[in-house]
Amino acid sequence: MATSATTVTALERDLLDAARGGDEDAYRRLVEPHRRALHAHCYRMLGSVHDAEDALQDALLRAWRGLPRFEGRSSLRSWLYRIATNASLNAIERRPRRMLPIDHGPPADPHDPPGAPLVECTWVEPYPDEQLGLVDGRAAPEARYERREGVELAFVAALQLLPPNQRAALILREVLGFSGQEIAEALETTVAAVNSALLPDRTQQATLRALGDQRLREVVESYMDAMSRGDVDAVVSLLAQDAVWSMPPLGAWYRGSGEIAVFLARAPLNGNWHWRHLPAHASGQAAVGSYISDANDGTYRAFALDVLTLRDDRIADITSFINRTTQLRDGDDFLQWPHYPADPARAAAYFAAFGLPDVLD
């Protein structure tokens, strides 16, 4: 867990003096070492990479304007997090709560079509590991696990269920290691109120660590192979019995390996779609880029990012973030989706953020 310093260093003091005099380069050098961590903090608060970027830009502008009022009684890090937290809290007030499909309603019947995307809902988004500089293997220093743990999908989704101030207190204390007093000052509340925040269960990083890089790679490769071959039984053999499959922006989701098998056989693996896959990382977890062949020219284009949550060596949760429209093949009367607006350029940028190409040869 991170710890927070209580003083401004000599270098920071020099940069602060220059920045207060209007030196924008000095200000950039002052905040740049904190940018990635602040972005991840805003993401935890908001559940969205794009909202996090907006909140961070707002926070950095506020910090620039507020430099004359920063007296150095707290660390620069504490001061920046206070501003970023309040920028995020303001953003929360302006938009609906983000969620995953499992928080929206009961599981769907796999015999029915999944339905249209729920445009009135705002969904939690996955987080590119590259934003944290965590694209290496799982055998990394302890601090790397903690940084991954803080952006896990289940953890971030659980945070969105909390009242905004409790969400902020929990993140600042349990993820970033601030003291109760620092958090109370940042949120203008009491230490007792801060201490009432409870940490949701977070076990994915411990699971991946126990599994090891080699076994994790085997599970991911087996999943990609089975999906590419359209082998429903092989996919199901990789799942936990109570596994969950969801597909934002669709509201439909399925619980249980048997229900998922029916869905796979009737929808993505019914033979009308043809798939290829690439391994990826997202939200500190294993992920897979799923590519679908075009109905006209057979080119494989990025369609969805499947974020995998494991329990032991079984896949317990597949959250497939669909970010591409597709032209359905003739005769496919089940897959009447996803017919929702998706800008091709934005879709390409989305997959690029996770190190995935837009098109496979």
C-alpha positions as CSV (number, residue, x, y, z in Angstrom):
1,M,0.0,0.0,0.0
2,A,1.3,3.5,-0.9
3,T,2.3,5.8,1.9
4,S,2.0,9.6,1.8
5,A,4.8,12.0,2.5
6,T,4.1,15.0,4.6
7,T,6.6,17.5,3.3
8,V,7.5,19.2,0.0
9,T,10.9,18.2,-1.4
10,A,13.6,20.7,-2.3
11,L,13.1,20.0,-6.0
12,E,9.4,20.4,-5.7
13,R,9.9,23.7,-3.8
14,D,12.0,25.0,-6.7
15,L,9.5,23.9,-9.3
16,L,6.7,25.4,-7.2
17,D,8.4,28.7,-7.0
18,A,8.9,28.7,-10.8
19,A,5.4,27.6,-11.5
20,R,3.9,30.3,-9.3
21,G,5.8,32.7,-11.4
22,G,3.9,31.5,-14.5
23,D,6.4,28.8,-15.7
24,E,4.2,26.2,-17.4
25,D,7.1,23.8,-18.0
26,A,7.9,23.9,-14.3
27,Y,4.3,23.1,-13.5
28,R,4.3,20.2,-16.0
29,R,7.5,18.8,-14.4
30,L,5.9,19.2,-11.0
31,V,2.7,17.2,-11.7
32,E,3.9,14.7,-14.4
33,P,5.3,12.1,-11.9
34,H,1.7,12.0,-10.4
35,R,-0.3,12.0,-13.6
36,R,-0.7,8.3,-14.1
37,A,-1.7,7.6,-10.5
38,L,-4.1,10.5,-10.5
39,H,-5.7,9.3,-13.6
40,A,-6.2,5.8,-12.1
41,H,-7.7,7.5,-9.0
42,C,-10.2,9.4,-11.0
43,Y,-11.0,6.1,-12.8
44,R,-11.7,4.3,-9.6
45,M,-14.0,7.2,-8.5
46,L,-15.9,7.3,-11.8
47,G,-15.6,3.9,-13.4
48,S,-14.8,5.4,-16.8
49,V,-11.5,6.1,-18.6
50,H,-13.0,9.0,-20.5
51,D,-14.7,10.6,-17.5
52,A,-11.4,10.1,-15.6
53,E,-9.5,12.0,-18.2
54,D,-12.0,14.9,-18.1
55,A,-11.8,14.9,-14.3
56,L,-8.0,14.9,-14.3
57,Q,-7.8,17.8,-16.8
58,D,-10.2,19.7,-14.5
59,A,-8.1,18.9,-11.5
60,L,-4.8,19.9,-13.1
61,L,-6.4,23.2,-14.2
62,R,-7.6,23.8,-10.7
63,A,-4.2,23.0,-9.3
64,W,-2.5,25.4,-11.7
65,R,-4.9,28.2,-10.6
66,G,-4.6,27.3,-7.0
67,L,-0.8,27.2,-6.7
68,P,-0.6,30.6,-4.9
69,R,-2.7,29.1,-2.1
70,F,-0.6,25.9,-1.7
71,E,1.6,26.6,1.3
72,G,3.3,23.2,1.5
73,R,1.9,22.2,4.9
74,S,0.9,18.9,3.3
75,S,2.7,16.9,0.6
76,L,2.2,17.9,-3.0
77,R,0.8,14.4,-3.5
78,S,-1.8,14.9,-0.9
79,W,-2.8,18.3,-2.3
80,L,-3.1,17.0,-5.8
81,Y,-5.2,14.0,-4.7
82,R,-7.5,16.3,-2.7
83,I,-8.1,18.4,-5.9
84,A,-8.6,15.3,-8.1
85,T,-11.0,13.8,-5.6
86,N,-13.2,16.9,-5.5
87,A,-13.1,17.1,-9.3
88,S,-14.3,13.5,-9.4
89,L,-17.0,14.2,-6.8
90,N,-18.3,17.1,-8.9
91,A,-18.3,14.8,-12.0
92,I,-20.4,12.2,-10.1
93,E,-23.0,14.8,-9.4
94,R,-23.4,15.6,-13.1
95,R,-24.0,12.0,-14.4
96,P,-25.7,8.8,-13.6
97,R,-24.0,6.0,-11.7
98,R,-22.0,3.5,-13.8
99,M,-22.6,-0.2,-13.4
100,L,-22.1,-3.6,-15.0
101,P,-25.1,-5.6,-16.4
102,I,-25.2,-7.9,-13.4
103,D,-26.1,-4.8,-11.3
104,H,-28.8,-3.7,-13.7
105,G,-31.2,-6.6,-13.5
106,P,-31.6,-10.4,-13.2
107,P,-29.9,-12.9,-15.6
108,A,-31.5,-13.4,-19.0
109,D,-32.9,-16.5,-20.5
110,P,-30.3,-17.8,-23.0
111,H,-33.1,-19.1,-25.3
112,D,-34.2,-15.5,-25.9
113,P,-32.3,-12.9,-28.0
114,P,-30.1,-10.7,-25.9
115,G,-32.0,-7.6,-27.0
116,A,-30.9,-4.1,-28.0
117,P,-28.2,-2.2,-26.1
118,L,-29.4,-0.2,-23.2
119,V,-28.6,3.3,-24.2
120,E,-30.1,4.8,-21.1
121,C,-27.4,3.0,-19.0
122,T,-23.8,4.0,-18.4
123,W,-21.5,1.1,-18.0
124,V,-18.3,0.7,-16.1
125,E,-15.4,0.6,-18.5
126,P,-12.2,-1.5,-18.4
127,Y,-8.9,0.2,-17.6
128,P,-5.8,-0.1,-19.9
129,D,-3.0,-1.6,-17.9
130,E,-0.6,0.5,-19.9
131,Q,-2.0,3.6,-18.1
132,L,-0.4,2.3,-14.9
133,G,2.8,1.0,-16.7
134,L,1.7,-2.6,-15.7
135,V,2.1,-4.6,-19.0
136,D,4.6,-7.0,-17.6
137,G,4.0,-10.5,-16.3
138,R,2.3,-11.3,-13.0
139,A,5.6,-12.1,-11.3
140,A,6.2,-8.5,-10.3
141,P,6.9,-6.7,-7.1
142,E,4.2,-6.6,-4.5
143,A,3.3,-2.9,-5.2
144,R,2.4,-3.9,-8.8
145,Y,-0.2,-6.4,-7.5
146,E,-1.7,-3.7,-5.3
147,R,-1.9,-1.2,-8.2
148,R,-3.6,-3.8,-10.4
149,E,-5.9,-4.7,-7.6
150,G,-7.1,-1.2,-7.4
151,V,-8.5,-1.2,-11.0
152,E,-10.0,-4.7,-11.1
153,L,-13.4,-4.7,-12.7
154,A,-15.3,-6.2,-9.7
155,F,-13.6,-3.7,-7.3
156,V,-14.3,-0.7,-9.4
157,A,-17.9,-1.8,-10.1
158,A,-18.4,-2.3,-6.3
159,L,-17.1,1.2,-5.6
160,Q,-19.7,2.7,-7.9
161,L,-22.4,1.3,-5.5
162,L,-21.1,3.3,-2.6
163,P,-22.1,6.9,-1.8
164,P,-19.6,9.3,-3.4
165,N,-17.9,10.4,-0.2
166,Q,-17.6,6.8,1.2
167,R,-16.2,5.8,-2.2
168,A,-13.5,8.5,-2.0
169,A,-12.6,7.7,1.6
170,L,-12.2,4.0,0.9
171,I,-10.0,4.6,-2.2
172,L,-7.8,7.2,-0.4
173,R,-7.3,5.0,2.6
174,E,-7.2,1.4,1.3
175,V,-5.7,1.9,-2.1
176,L,-3.5,5.0,-1.7
177,G,-2.6,4.8,1.9
178,F,-3.6,8.2,3.2
179,S,-4.1,8.7,6.9
180,G,-7.5,9.2,8.4
181,Q,-6.6,12.8,9.1
182,E,-5.5,13.5,5.6
183,I,-8.7,12.0,4.2
184,A,-10.9,13.9,6.6
185,E,-9.2,17.2,5.6
186,A,-9.6,16.3,1.9
187,L,-13.3,15.5,2.2
188,E,-14.1,18.1,4.9
189,T,-15.4,15.5,7.3
190,T,-14.3,13.7,10.5
191,V,-11.8,10.9,11.0
192,A,-14.6,8.8,12.6
193,A,-16.6,9.1,9.4
194,V,-13.6,8.1,7.3
195,N,-13.0,5.1,9.5
196,S,-16.5,3.8,8.8
197,A,-15.7,3.0,5.2
198,L,-15.3,-0.7,4.6
199,L,-13.2,-2.4,1.9
200,P,-15.0,-4.7,-0.6
201,D,-13.5,-8.1,-1.1
202,R,-10.7,-8.1,-3.6
203,T,-9.1,-11.4,-4.4
204,Q,-8.3,-11.5,-8.2
205,Q,-4.7,-10.5,-7.9
206,A,-4.1,-13.2,-5.2
207,T,-5.7,-15.7,-7.6
208,L,-3.5,-14.7,-10.5
209,R,-0.4,-14.8,-8.3
210,A,-1.2,-18.3,-7.0
211,L,-2.0,-19.4,-10.6
212,G,1.3,-18.2,-12.0
213,D,2.1,-16.7,-15.4
214,Q,2.4,-20.1,-17.2
215,R,-0.9,-21.5,-16.0
216,L,-2.6,-18.2,-16.6
217,R,-1.3,-18.2,-20.2
218,E,-2.5,-21.7,-20.7
219,V,-6.1,-20.8,-19.5
220,V,-6.2,-17.7,-21.8
221,E,-4.8,-19.6,-24.8
222,S,-7.3,-22.4,-24.2
223,Y,-10.1,-19.9,-24.1
224,M,-9.0,-18.2,-27.3
225,D,-8.6,-21.6,-29.1
226,A,-12.0,-22.9,-28.0
227,M,-13.7,-19.7,-29.1
228,S,-11.9,-19.5,-32.4
229,R,-12.9,-23.1,-33.2
230,G,-16.5,-22.5,-32.1
231,D,-16.2,-25.4,-29.6
232,V,-18.9,-24.7,-27.0
233,D,-18.0,-27.8,-24.9
234,A,-14.4,-26.7,-24.7
235,V,-15.3,-23.2,-23.7
236,V,-17.7,-24.5,-21.0
237,S,-15.0,-26.8,-19.7
238,L,-12.9,-23.7,-18.8
239,L,-15.7,-22.1,-16.8
240,A,-16.6,-22.3,-13.1
241,Q,-20.1,-23.9,-12.6
242,D,-21.6,-20.5,-11.5
243,A,-19.7,-18.4,-14.1
244,V,-21.2,-15.2,-15.4
245,W,-21.2,-13.9,-19.0
246,S,-22.1,-10.2,-19.7
247,M,-21.8,-7.9,-22.7
248,P,-22.0,-4.2,-22.1
249,P,-23.7,-2.2,-23.7
250,L,-26.2,-5.1,-23.7
251,G,-28.2,-5.5,-20.5
252,A,-28.6,-9.3,-21.0
253,W,-26.3,-11.5,-18.9
254,Y,-26.1,-15.2,-18.1
255,R,-25.2,-17.1,-15.0
256,G,-24.1,-20.7,-14.8
257,S,-22.1,-22.8,-17.3
258,G,-25.2,-24.5,-18.6
259,E,-27.0,-21.3,-19.4
260,I,-23.8,-19.9,-21.0
261,A,-23.5,-23.0,-23.1
262,V,-27.0,-22.4,-24.5
263,F,-26.2,-18.8,-25.2
264,L,-22.9,-19.6,-26.9
265,A,-24.6,-22.3,-29.1
266,R,-27.4,-20.0,-30.1
267,A,-25.4,-16.8,-30.6
268,P,-21.7,-16.2,-31.0
269,L,-20.7,-19.8,-31.7
270,N,-23.7,-20.8,-33.8
271,G,-21.5,-21.0,-36.9
272,N,-22.6,-17.8,-38.5
273,W,-19.8,-15.8,-37.0
274,H,-16.1,-16.6,-37.3
275,W,-13.7,-15.5,-34.7
276,R,-10.0,-14.8,-34.1
277,H,-8.4,-13.7,-30.8
278,L,-5.4,-11.9,-29.3
279,P,-4.3,-11.9,-25.6
280,A,-4.4,-8.6,-23.8
281,H,-4.5,-7.0,-20.3
282,A,-7.2,-4.8,-18.9
283,S,-8.1,-3.6,-15.4
284,G,-5.1,-5.5,-14.0
285,Q,-6.6,-8.8,-15.3
286,A,-6.3,-11.2,-18.2
287,A,-8.2,-10.1,-21.3
288,V,-8.8,-11.2,-24.8
289,G,-9.4,-9.1,-27.9
290,S,-12.1,-10.8,-30.0
291,Y,-12.2,-10.3,-33.8
292,I,-15.1,-11.1,-36.0
293,S,-15.0,-11.7,-39.8
294,D,-16.9,-9.2,-41.9
295,A,-20.0,-10.5,-43.7
296,N,-18.7,-9.1,-47.0
297,D,-14.9,-9.4,-47.3
298,G,-13.9,-11.9,-44.6
299,T,-11.6,-9.4,-42.9
300,Y,-11.4,-9.8,-39.1
301,R,-12.1,-6.6,-37.2
302,A,-11.9,-5.9,-33.5
303,F,-15.3,-6.5,-32.0
304,A,-15.1,-6.8,-28.3
305,L,-12.7,-6.9,-25.3
306,D,-13.3,-9.9,-23.1
307,V,-12.1,-9.2,-19.5
308,L,-11.6,-12.5,-17.7
309,T,-12.0,-13.0,-13.9
310,L,-10.6,-16.3,-12.6
311,R,-11.3,-18.4,-9.6
312,D,-8.5,-20.9,-9.1
313,D,-7.9,-22.0,-12.7
314,R,-11.5,-21.6,-13.8
315,I,-13.0,-18.6,-15.5
316,A,-15.6,-17.2,-13.2
317,D,-16.6,-14.1,-15.1
318,I,-16.4,-12.9,-18.7
319,T,-17.3,-9.3,-19.3
320,S,-17.3,-8.8,-23.0
321,F,-17.1,-5.0,-23.8
322,I,-18.6,-4.7,-27.3
323,N,-17.2,-1.7,-29.2
324,R,-18.0,-2.5,-32.8
325,T,-21.1,-2.7,-34.9
326,T,-21.2,-5.6,-37.4
327,Q,-23.1,-6.7,-40.5
328,L,-24.9,-9.9,-39.7
329,R,-24.8,-12.9,-42.0
330,D,-27.9,-13.9,-44.0
331,G,-30.1,-16.3,-42.1
332,D,-29.0,-15.4,-38.6
333,D,-32.3,-14.6,-37.0
334,F,-31.0,-14.8,-33.4
335,L,-28.2,-12.2,-33.4
336,Q,-30.3,-9.0,-33.9
337,W,-27.5,-7.0,-32.3
338,P,-25.5,-5.0,-31.7
339,H,-27.2,-2.3,-33.8
340,Y,-26.0,0.8,-31.9
341,P,-23.9,3.8,-33.0
342,A,-20.2,3.1,-33.0
343,D,-17.8,5.4,-34.6
344,P,-15.1,3.3,-36.4
345,A,-12.4,5.7,-35.5
346,R,-13.4,5.7,-31.9
347,A,-13.6,1.9,-31.9
348,A,-10.1,1.7,-33.3
349,A,-8.8,4.1,-30.7
350,Y,-10.5,2.0,-28.0
351,F,-8.8,-1.2,-28.9
352,A,-5.5,0.6,-29.5
353,A,-5.6,1.7,-25.8
354,F,-5.3,-2.0,-24.9
355,G,-2.5,-2.7,-27.3
356,L,-4.8,-4.4,-29.9
357,P,-4.9,-3.7,-33.7
358,D,-8.1,-2.7,-35.3
359,V,-7.9,-5.3,-38.1
360,L,-6.2,-8.7,-38.4
361,D,-4.8,-9.8,-41.8
